[in-house]
């Protein structure tokens, strides 16, 4: 089982940094929505997914973790919080079953077993879809894609505003990752410089040892806005999406037999996307944007 982990960042540090952003940006949510690029719609606006009858549903138990900020974590008051947690609550509101909804946090390694044993009904924790998991579980439609981005050193003499300006220039990437394979496939003219870890990559970028880097947009957007970057760098071009290299996106995992519940979650996600409520949650947790 895999998760869209932020393994190269200190999770406690990232959570603290994110909470400081929320404190600053929450009063500005409406104006930020006008200025921030919109969340790409993953549902066709013309598509209408039927709302199944859930009147016989006793309860809906979402399972998540506390170690994947800003998607799921415990806030400063020890309460479950995050993009996925708020999304689960909005899904329950949309389906008009808020009184029947529960959200429980478990260790990540226990999620599969708990779902299979009916100790929960849906996992919303950033699990990466794989062929092996599809043989065991069902998945909702994707509700968020995590793109790749370039980030450049502001002192580097890069002329141009798109990836074409990086031809023949040094671009760092973490070796043996999907981003390294994607960089080679999509941008063969750059001079790829492999690093053993994201920390080593970002340190080299900050010091000017490479002119740019290619990595996960989520990690990069937080890093360039943090004190760790010392304002050395900025996001550059993109975002870049690829199911081949980056997977299907973030989904909700369910038991295969729960067809009605899967259809209900797809209906709710589509409705939240069309109404703009999914965008509101996105802006709440990603004020700098991923796209």
C-alpha positions in Angstrom: 0.0 0.0 0.0 1.3 3.4 -1.0 0.4 6.9 0.0 1.1 10.2 -1.6 3.6 10.8 1.2 5.6 14.0 1.8 8.5 11.8 2.9 11.2 14.3 2.2 9.7 17.0 4.4 9.5 17.1 8.1 5.8 16.5 8.7 5.6 18.3 12.0 7.4 21.3 10.5 5.1 21.2 7.5 2.0 21.1 9.7 3.2 24.0 11.8 3.9 26.0 8.7 0.6 25.2 7.2 -1.3 26.2 10.3 0.4 29.6 10.3 -0.8 30.0 6.7 -4.3 29.2 7.7 -4.3 31.8 10.4 -3.1 34.4 7.9 -5.3 33.4 5.0 -8.6 32.4 6.5 -10.0 36.0 6.5 -9.0 36.4 2.9 -10.7 33.3 1.5 -13.1 35.1 -0.8 -10.5 37.4 -2.3 -8.0 34.6 -2.6 -10.5 32.6 -4.6 -10.5 35.4 -7.2 -6.8 35.6 -7.4 -5.8 31.9 -7.1 -5.9 29.7 -10.2 -9.0 27.5 -10.1 -9.0 23.9 -9.1 -9.2 21.8 -12.3 -12.6 20.2 -12.7 -12.3 16.4 -12.8 -16.1 16.0 -13.4 -17.8 16.9 -16.7 -20.2 19.8 -15.9 -22.7 18.1 -18.2 -22.5 14.8 -16.4 -25.2 14.0 -13.9 -24.5 11.1 -11.5 -27.6 9.7 -9.9 -27.9 10.0 -6.1 -28.5 6.6 -4.6 -31.0 6.0 -1.8 -29.1 5.8 1.4 -32.1 5.8 3.8 -31.2 2.3 5.0 -27.6 3.3 5.8 -26.9 2.9 9.5 -23.7 4.9 9.5 -20.8 5.9 7.2 -17.4 5.5 8.8 -14.5 7.3 7.1 -11.0 6.1 8.0 -8.0 8.4 7.7 -4.6 9.0 9.4 -3.0 11.9 11.3 0.4 12.0 9.5 -0.4 13.5 6.1 -0.7 17.3 6.4 -2.4 19.3 5.1 -4.7 16.4 4.0 -5.2 14.7 7.3 -3.6 15.6 10.7 -4.4 16.7 14.2 -4.7 20.4 14.7 -3.3 22.4 17.7 -6.4 21.4 19.7 -5.8 17.7 19.0 -8.8 17.4 16.7 -8.8 15.7 13.3 -8.4 18.3 10.5 -7.2 18.7 6.9 -8.4 18.7 3.4 -9.6 15.1 3.4 -11.4 15.5 6.7 -13.3 18.6 5.6 -14.1 16.9 2.3 -15.5 13.9 4.1 -17.8 16.2 6.2 -18.9 18.0 3.0 -19.7 14.7 1.4 -21.9 13.7 4.3 -23.7 17.1 4.1 -24.2 16.7 0.4 -25.7 13.2 0.9 -27.8 14.5 3.8 -26.4 11.9 6.2 -24.3 14.2 8.4 -25.8 12.6 11.6 -24.7 9.2 10.4 -21.1 10.1 9.6 -18.0 9.3 11.6 -14.3 10.0 10.9 -11.7 7.9 12.6 -7.9 8.0 12.5 -5.8 4.9 12.3 -2.1 4.1 11.6 -1.7 4.1 7.8 -0.6 0.4 7.8 -3.8 -0.6 9.4 -6.2 1.0 6.9 -6.5 -1.8 4.4 -7.2 -4.4 7.1 -9.7 -2.3 8.9 -11.6 -1.6 5.7 -11.6 -5.3 4.7 -12.8 -6.3 8.1 -15.7 -3.7 7.9 -14.2 -1.7 10.8 -14.8 1.3 8.5 -16.7 2.0 5.2 -14.4 4.3 3.3 -10.7 5.3 3.4 -9.9 8.9 2.6 -6.2 9.1 3.3 -4.3 9.7 0.1 -3.8 6.1 -0.8 -2.3 5.7 -4.3 -4.4 3.5 -6.6 -2.6 0.4 -7.9 -3.6 -2.7 -9.9 -3.1 -4.8 -6.8 -5.4 -2.6 -4.7 -8.1 -2.6 -7.4 -8.2 -6.4 -7.2 -9.2 -6.0 -3.5 -11.1 -2.7 -3.2 -13.2 -0.2 -5.2 -12.3 3.4 -5.6 -14.3 6.6 -6.1 -13.7 9.0 -9.0 -10.6 11.2 -8.4 -11.2 14.4 -6.6 -7.7 16.0 -6.7 -4.6 15.5 -8.9 -1.1 16.2 -7.5 0.9 17.7 -10.4 4.6 18.1 -11.0 6.2 21.6 -11.3 9.5 23.2 -12.0 11.0 25.6 -9.5 13.8 27.9 -10.5 16.6 29.7 -8.7 15.9 33.4 -9.1 19.6 34.2 -9.7 19.9 31.7 -12.6 20.0 33.4 -16.0 16.9 31.7 -17.4 15.4 33.7 -20.2 11.7 32.9 -20.9 8.6 32.0 -18.9 8.1 28.3 -19.9 9.9 25.0 -19.8 11.5 25.7 -23.2 13.8 28.2 -21.5 15.3 25.3 -19.5 16.8 23.6 -22.6 20.5 22.8 -22.0 20.2 24.0 -18.4 20.8 22.1 -15.2 17.6 20.8 -13.7 17.8 18.7 -10.5 15.5 15.8 -9.8 15.4 13.0 -7.2 16.8 9.8 -8.7 14.7 6.7 -9.2 11.4 8.5 -8.9 8.4 9.1 -11.1 9.5 12.7 -11.5 12.9 11.6 -12.9 11.2 9.4 -15.5 8.6 12.1 -16.3 11.4 14.7 -16.7 13.3 12.5 -19.1 10.1 11.7 -21.2 8.6 15.2 -21.4 11.7 17.4 -21.3 14.6 15.5 -23.0 16.5 18.8 -23.7 17.2 19.7 -20.1 20.4 18.6 -18.4 19.0 16.4 -15.7 21.0 16.2 -12.5 20.0 13.4 -10.1 20.0 13.7 -6.3 19.6 11.0 -3.7 16.9 12.9 -1.8 14.6 15.9 -1.9 16.5 17.6 0.8 19.7 17.3 -1.2 17.9 18.5 -4.3 16.5 21.6 -2.6 19.8 22.4 -0.9 21.5 22.3 -4.3 18.9 24.5 -5.9 19.1 27.1 -3.0 22.9 27.2 -3.3 22.7 27.6 -7.1 24.4 24.3 -7.9 21.4 23.6 -10.2 19.4 26.3 -11.9 16.0 24.6 -11.5 14.4 21.5 -10.0 11.5 19.2 -11.0 9.3 17.7 -8.3 5.9 17.4 -6.7 4.0 20.7 -6.8 2.6 20.3 -3.3 6.0 20.0 -1.7 7.5 22.8 -3.8 4.7 25.2 -3.2 5.1 24.9 0.5 8.9 25.1 0.3 9.2 28.2 -1.8 6.9 30.0 0.6 8.7 28.8 3.7 11.7 30.3 5.6 13.7 27.2 4.5 14.0 28.6 0.9 15.2 32.0 2.1 13.2 33.4 -0.9 15.8 32.0 -3.3 13.4 30.5 -5.7 10.0 30.5 -7.4 7.7 28.1 -9.1 8.2 28.1 -12.8 5.8 27.0 -15.6 3.4 24.1 -15.2 1.6 22.4 -13.7 2.1 19.1 -15.4 -0.3 16.2 -15.0 0.3 12.6 -16.1 -1.6 9.5 -15.2 1.2 7.4 -16.6 3.8 8.8 -14.2 1.8 10.4 -11.4 -1.1 8.0 -11.0 -4.9 8.5 -11.1 -5.0 11.1 -8.4 -6.6 11.2 -4.9 -9.6 9.0 -4.5 -11.7 7.3 -1.7 -11.2 3.6 -1.2 -14.2 1.3 -0.5 -15.0 -2.4 -0.3 -15.8 -3.8 -3.7 -19.3 -5.0 -2.6 -20.4 -1.5 -1.7 -21.5 -0.4 -5.1 -24.3 1.8 -3.8 -22.0 3.7 -1.5 -19.4 4.1 -4.2 -22.0 5.6 -6.5 -23.2 7.9 -3.7 -19.6 9.2 -3.1 -19.2 9.8 -6.8 -22.4 11.7 -6.9 -21.4 13.9 -3.9 -17.9 14.6 -5.3 -19.4 15.7 -8.6 -21.9 17.9 -6.9 -19.2 19.5 -4.7 -17.1 20.1 -7.8 -19.9 21.8 -9.7 -21.1 23.9 -6.8 -17.6 25.3 -6.0 -17.5 23.8 -2.5 -14.6 21.5 -3.4 -12.8 24.7 -4.6 -13.5 26.4 -1.3 -11.9 23.5 0.6 -8.9 23.5 -1.8 -8.3 27.2 -1.2 -8.6 26.7 2.6 -5.6 24.4 2.6 -3.6 25.5 -0.4 -3.7 29.3 -0.4 -0.7 29.4 -2.7 -2.2 26.9 -5.1 -0.9 23.7 -6.7 -1.7 24.5 -10.3 
